[in-house]
């Protein structure tokens, strides 16, 4: 497997870029597959898939916008078939915890007959520094429809390490790993840690779902994205995923990074400066 070309579907995302860098460091050939890649890959245009997959024998797959959307499972099943027809033998799928759509997607991958490894990940720590929450943290207030439910935030670097392990070691075939951080925190507690470490006043404010959606709509966020966020905050973030799991120890033989370590490392970059 280590001598095979690896394709990174969605390779420009939070984890894909990290996976690419790790593979390059190890001298393992890989290439990105996205709308802007040399051989374009578009989830909404299946005619692009075969050419993008050709020549690869394994793939790391991250689905956009999220496996929670209704058409994700069908797309994952179709991708698995196209991959097998192209000679690809193994798909490592980044999945979500506690999402009905993600579970349906996982099943479609499993029944396809292609080799698989599933990485079920918690909310990323990097959402606070590389994603949707960054501007709010910099501005000094994060307002979300999330109360006191705890989430074991997972570092994207750890996920990338797990993905590389799955892509390069056949012992991880037909395995599903629950990837969480070592400690569960509420969003309020997470923001408080960032404020303490940066020495800034950063508040967390819980808002109603209606106000949250109205605020997103007012700033021009597409309806589909708003519906997805309502699904994630209104259904998935209900405590079902609060339990800390040992997936990283199983696949990497070590514990994952704690949220406080992520905060210290990220604060040192200055990205959260006012």
Number of C-alpha atoms within 10 A of each C-alpha: 14 15 10 15 17 27 25 27 25 23 22 18 15 19 24 23 16 21 26 23 14 17 21 13 10 9 11 17 16 20 21 24 23 20 15 11 15 11 17 16 23 18 19 11 10 13 11 16 21 17 13 23 28 16 15 21 20 27 26 27 22 21 18 15 12 19 25 25 19 15 13 21 22 14 19 24 20 17 22 25 16 18 24 21 13 18 14 23 18 26 28 27 24 21 27 24 20 20 22 16 19 24 18 19 23 25 14 20 27 17 11 16 13 16 21 26 25 25 25 22 24 24 19 23 23 21 15 21 19 14 12 11 16 16 17 17 25 17 14 17 16 21 18 19 19 20 16 13 16 22 25 25 29 25 25 22 20 20 26 21 19 23 27 19 15 25 26 17 11 14 12 20 16 15 14 18 20 19 30 32 28 18 19 21 18 17 23 20 14 20 22 17 18 24 19 12 15 19 11 16 15 21 18 19 14 16 15 13 16 10 13 17 19 13 13 15 14 8 8 8 13 10 12 11 15 17 13 17 20 18 15 16 15 14 13 18 22 17 13 14 22 20 15 17 18 18 22 23 14 15 21 16 10 11 15 21 20 18 23 15 11 18 22 14 11 18 18 12 9 10 14 21 14 13
